[in-house]
Amino acid sequence: MFSRKALQVSPSPTMSIDARAKQLRSEGQDIIGFGAGEPDFDTPLHIREAAVTALEQGFTRYTPASGTPELKEIICKKFLQDHALQYKPQQIVVSNGAKHSLTNIFTALLNEGDEVIIPIPYWVSYPEQVKINGGLPVFATTKKEHGYKLRGETLKKYITPRTKALILNSPGNPGGQVYNRAELAELAEAALKYNFYIISDEVYEKLVYDGREHFSIASLGDEIKKQTVVVNGVSKTYAMTGWRIGYTASATEIAALMSGIQSHTTSNPNSIAQRAALAALGGPQDCVEVMRRSFLERRDYALERINKMPLLTCTEPQGAFYLFVNVEETFSRKFKNVTVTDSDHLAALLLEHYLLALVPGKGFGAPGFVRLSYATSLENIRRGLDRLESFLKELQ
C-alpha cells in the first residue's frame, strides 16, 4: 500500500507543459514556450564569477544546515534595507530554492488536519505541499473587481478553529496582483485576532510595475512579524532558477524547527550556489532594474495584443511576469470540427497544432483561464501571439 499523502498529490501542470514542449523541441519542432516561470536572461556575470571563485577556492564541502553565516548576514541586511525589518541570523534559514523553503514551513507548522487558507488563483504547488504535510487546503475566492486579491471581510468567512495559516503571494503568480499596505493591514488584523500564521511568499518582490511598491506584511508591526514567515529567493530576481537558493525569515523558534528538519533531509543548500547568492544579494543591483524594465516592455506589448484578440480578456498584472488570461469564451467552439472543452484541452490543441506552450488554469484553481509567461524575448512573444491569434480565427 502506497502513502495516502503521496497518492493525493497532483503533478505540477507547469512542469508537465514545459516537459512536453521540450520533448517536441528536441524532435526538431519550432516550439514557442509561454509555460515555465523563469527569466530568459543569463545569470549576471558577477554572480557567475563568484561561483567560479568558490570552486577554485575549494568551497565544495558541507556548510551549516541552515546556510553560511555570511549569506545569512547579508539576507538580514537586505531585509533591513528593503523593509526596515530587523532579523538576526538565527532567524534565517537558507534552503534549496523557495519551494524547499515552503516545504520546510509546512513540515514545521502543520499537524494532521490543520487548515491552510489559499486565495484563488494560487501557485500550483501550494495545495500539494499542504497535503503532503498532512494539512487541508482551504480555497478562498477573490473577485476581479478587487484585482483577485483577498479582502479582510472575505478571509473571515474561511477562518475556522482549525485554521493554522494563510498563504499570501505578492506579487502573485499567476495573477500578478500586488497588495498595498492597507490591504495587507486587513489581513494582518485577522491573523492577529484569530491567531494564525501568515506565510508570505515574496519571490517576485523586485518585479513590480507602474510606480507600485512592494510591501512585506511582516513590516506592519512587531506582533504580525512574529506570526509571519517570509519566503524569498534569488531565482526570479537574479535569473538564478537553476541555482536553487531560497530563504525564510521567521521567529527564532520556527527557524530552529526548519533548520532541524532540513539537517535531516538535504543537509545544507549547495555551497557554491550560496556563494553566488551572496554575490547576488550583496553586489550591484543595476542588473535587476535592467531585467525589470525588459519585463515591463514585454508585459505592455503582450497585454495590448491579448486584449485586442477575440474571445480573450486579461487584467493588467501589477507584478511578476505572467498574463492570466480568461479563455472561457473559447469553450464549446470548434477547432477543425473538435469542440474545445476546457483550458486543458485548449492548451493541448495549441501545443500540438500551433506549437505554442502555455499553462491551463485548472492547476491554479481557475479552470477558465490560461497562464502565459512573458519571461521570453519580445520576438518570441510576437511570434507566439501571432500563432494564438491564428488559432482563435479558426474557431467556429
Secondary structure, DSSP 8 states (H G I E B T S, - for coil): ---HHHHT----HHHHHHHHHHHHHHTT---EE--S-S-SS---HHHHHHHHHHHHTT--S---TT--HHHHHHHHHHHHHHH-----GGGEEEESSHHHHHHHHHHHH--TT-EEEEESS--THHHHHHHHTT-EEEEE---GGGTT---HHHHGGG--TTEEEEEEESS-TTT-----HHHHHHHHHHHHHHT-EEEEE-TTTT-B-TT-----GGGG-HHHHHTEEEEEESTTTTT-GGG--EEEE--HHHHHHHHHHHHHHT-S--HHHHHHHHHHHHS--HHHHHHHHHHHHHHHHHHHHHTTSTT-EE----BTTEEEEE-GGGTT-EETTEE--SHHHHHHHHHHHH-EE-EEGGGGT-TTEEEEE--S-HHHHHHHHHHHHHHHHH--
